[in-house]
Amino acid sequence: MQEIRSISRDVEVIVRSNLTILNENAEFETYPDFFREHRLTIISSMPCYTLENVDSQRGDGVYNRSISALKALNEKGYGKEGSGLELHLVYNPGGTALPGSQLQLQKDYKQRLMEDHGIEFNNLYTITNIPINRFLVYLKKTGKYEEYMQRLIEKFNPSAAMGVMCRDTVSVAWDGSMYDCDFNQQLELDMQENIPRHIKDFDFEKLSRREIMTGQHCFGCTAGEGSSCQGALDPG
């Protein structure tokens, strides 16, 4: 956080937060002021609008701490109409379910959070659980891997596939190495050979013609309404 400088260019800078860190200690409680000063966009994880579901997924007390953080952000103007301070929430389902309609879930979230807590936000993004890392371990440990992969394959959406983020975005690691997407970076799945793989060698023409490296996890981005860092790709 200390390395973020004043925003002198006309670009959007996004902070991704789990909300609870904002009330973890006195140091983090000052972050909303910093966010507002630099007019940063905030995207925060909020797996449900009910206490029972959130705490069952994330642990006791997470829901109330998340609500407290959202109220603090609202007090700074975030999520308020006309403020220009954008606050977006992220939903991803528990277990092996796929996200429902992003538009309907957004409507439900807005209604419940306003009625229950007077909280406002801009948009809700739905994200599919991608079968890698800890979630992949969970699937195999519970014997649900084959079932989940079959569900993703059966829900393949060609329209969503046309909008996957790897078609117009690259992921850059801390050391400058480039990957086709965030998930390939986590898996250390390198880009195609014979094209630039480091940000210092960036070549738009070569990168735009590259063959994207794929794997089983790619079905997660193309199932149902699709999934990306900005939510559904083909919202109903």
C-alpha positions in Angstrom: 0.0 0.0 0.0 2.8 2.4 0.8 4.0 2.2 -2.8 0.9 3.8 -4.3 1.5 7.3 -5.4 -0.7 10.2 -6.4 -2.8 9.5 -9.5 -1.4 12.0 -12.0 -2.7 10.2 -15.1 -6.2 9.8 -16.2 -6.3 6.1 -15.4 -8.4 3.9 -13.1 -6.5 2.3 -10.2 -8.3 -0.6 -8.5 -7.8 -1.8 -5.0 -9.0 -5.4 -4.3 -9.9 -5.9 -0.7 -11.4 -8.6 1.5 -13.0 -5.8 3.6 -12.2 -7.2 7.0 -8.6 -5.9 6.8 -10.0 -2.4 7.0 -11.0 -2.8 10.6 -8.2 -5.2 11.6 -6.2 -2.5 13.4 -5.8 1.3 13.6 -3.3 1.5 10.8 -5.7 -0.1 8.3 -8.6 2.0 9.4 -7.0 5.0 7.7 -7.1 3.4 4.3 -10.6 4.6 3.3 -9.3 8.2 3.6 -6.3 7.3 1.4 -8.6 5.6 -1.1 -10.9 8.7 -1.3 -8.0 11.1 -1.5 -6.6 9.3 -4.6 -10.1 8.3 -5.9 -9.3 4.7 -6.2 -11.9 2.1 -7.3 -12.6 -0.6 -4.6 -13.6 -4.1 -5.5 -14.3 -6.2 -2.4 -15.3 -9.8 -1.8 -18.7 -10.3 -0.2 -19.9 -13.9 -0.7 -23.4 -13.3 0.5 -25.7 -10.8 2.0 -26.6 -12.9 5.1 -24.6 -13.5 8.2 -25.1 -17.3 8.2 -23.8 -17.8 4.7 -20.8 -15.5 5.0 -19.6 -16.8 8.4 -20.1 -20.4 7.3 -17.7 -19.8 4.3 -15.2 -17.3 5.9 -15.4 -17.8 9.6 -17.2 -16.4 12.6 -17.4 -12.6 12.7 -16.5 -12.0 9.1 -19.9 -10.8 8.1 -20.2 -8.2 10.9 -16.7 -6.9 10.2 -17.4 -6.7 6.4 -20.6 -4.8 7.1 -18.7 -2.4 9.4 -16.1 -1.8 6.6 -18.8 -1.2 4.0 -20.5 1.4 6.3 -17.1 3.1 6.8 -16.6 3.3 3.0 -20.1 4.6 2.5 -19.4 7.4 5.0 -16.5 8.4 2.8 -18.8 8.6 -0.2 -18.0 5.2 -1.7 -20.9 3.6 -3.5 -23.0 6.8 -3.3 -24.7 7.9 -6.5 -22.9 10.9 -8.1 -19.8 10.7 -5.8 -17.6 9.2 -8.5 -16.2 6.9 -5.8 -16.9 3.4 -7.0 -17.4 0.5 -4.7 -18.1 -2.9 -6.3 -18.7 -6.3 -4.6 -17.7 -9.8 -5.7 -19.8 -12.9 -5.3 -18.5 -16.4 -5.8 -20.6 -19.5 -4.8 -19.7 -21.9 -2.0 -18.8 -25.4 -2.9 -19.3 -26.7 -6.4 -22.3 -24.5 -7.5 -22.1 -22.1 -10.4 -23.0 -18.5 -10.0 -26.6 -17.5 -10.7 -27.7 -14.6 -12.8 -25.4 -11.6 -12.1 -28.1 -9.1 -12.7 -30.6 -10.8 -10.4 -28.0 -11.3 -7.6 -27.0 -7.7 -7.9 -30.7 -6.7 -7.4 -31.0 -9.0 -4.4 -27.7 -7.7 -2.8 -28.7 -4.1 -3.3 -32.1 -4.7 -1.7 -31.0 -6.7 1.3 -27.9 -4.6 2.2 -30.0 -1.4 2.0 -32.9 -2.8 4.0 -30.8 -4.5 6.6 -27.9 -2.1 7.0 -28.5 1.0 4.8 -25.4 0.1 2.7 -25.0 1.2 -0.9 -22.6 0.0 -3.6 -22.3 0.3 -7.4 -22.1 -3.2 -9.0 -21.9 -6.8 -8.1 -19.6 -9.1 -10.0 -20.1 -12.9 -10.0 -17.0 -15.1 -10.3 -16.9 -18.9 -10.9 -14.7 -21.0 -8.7 -11.8 -22.0 -10.9 -10.5 -25.6 -10.4 -6.9 -24.7 -9.4 -4.9 -24.5 -6.2 -6.9 -24.9 -2.9 -10.2 -25.3 -4.7 -8.7 -28.1 -6.8 -7.4 -29.8 -3.6 -10.9 -29.5 -2.1 -12.5 -31.0 -5.2 -10.2 -34.0 -5.2 -10.3 -34.5 -1.4 -14.1 -34.6 -1.5 -14.4 -36.7 -4.6 -16.2 -33.9 -6.5 -13.6 -33.1 -9.1 -15.1 -35.2 -12.0 -18.6 -33.9 -11.2 -17.5 -30.3 -11.1 -15.5 -30.5 -14.4 -18.4 -32.2 -16.1 -20.7 -29.3 -14.9 -18.3 -26.7 -16.3 -18.1 -28.5 -19.7 -21.8 -29.0 -20.0 -22.4 -25.3 -19.3 -19.8 -24.1 -21.9 -21.0 -20.8 -23.4 -19.5 -19.8 -26.8 -20.6 -16.1 -26.2 -18.7 -16.1 -22.9 -15.7 -17.6 -24.6 -15.5 -14.7 -27.0 -15.0 -12.3 -24.0 -12.5 -14.1 -21.8 -9.9 -11.8 -20.4 -6.9 -13.6 -22.0 -8.0 -12.4 -25.4 -7.1 -8.7 -24.6 -5.2 -8.8 -21.3 -1.9 -10.2 -20.0 -1.0 -10.9 -16.4 2.4 -9.5 -15.2 4.1 -11.1 -12.3 6.2 -9.2 -9.7 9.4 -10.0 -11.6 8.0 -8.7 -14.9 7.2 -12.2 -16.4 4.0 -12.2 -18.5 1.3 -14.8 -18.6 -1.9 -15.2 -20.6 -4.1 -14.7 -17.4 -4.0 -14.6 -13.6 -4.7 -18.3 -13.4 -1.9 -19.3 -15.7 0.4 -17.1 -13.6 -0.7 -19.0 -10.5 -0.1 -22.3 -12.3 3.2 -21.0 -13.7 1.9 -22.0 -17.2 4.2 -20.0 -19.5 3.2 -18.2 -22.6 3.8 -19.6 -26.0 7.4 -20.0 -27.0 9.2 -17.6 -29.3 7.2 -14.5 -28.2 8.1 -11.9 -25.5 7.6 -13.3 -22.0 8.8 -10.3 -20.0 7.3 -6.9 -19.8 10.6 -5.3 -20.8 10.3 -7.0 -24.2 6.6 -6.1 -24.6 5.6 -6.3 -28.3 1.9 -5.6 -29.0 1.8 -7.1 -32.5 3.5 -10.4 -31.4 1.4 -10.7 -28.3 -1.9 -10.0 -30.1 -1.1 -12.9 -32.5 0.0 -15.4 -29.9 -1.6 -18.7 -29.2 -3.1 -18.6 -25.7 -2.0 -21.5 -23.5 -5.1 -23.3 -22.1 -5.9 -26.0 -19.6 -8.7 -27.7 -17.7 -9.2 -24.5 -15.6 -10.3 -22.5 -18.7 -13.7 -24.2 -18.6 -14.3 -22.1 -15.4 -14.2 -18.9 -17.4 -16.5 -20.1 -20.1 -19.3 -21.8 -18.2 -22.7 -20.2 -17.8 -22.6 -16.4 -18.0 -18.8 -16.6 -18.0 -16.3 -15.3 -15.5 -13.6 -12.6 -15.3 -12.1 -10.1 -12.9 -15.0 -7.8 -13.9 -17.7 -10.5 -13.4 -20.0 -12.2 -15.8 -19.0 -12.0 -19.5 -22.5 -12.8 -20.9 -24.9 -11.6 -18.2 -28.5 -12.6 -18.7 
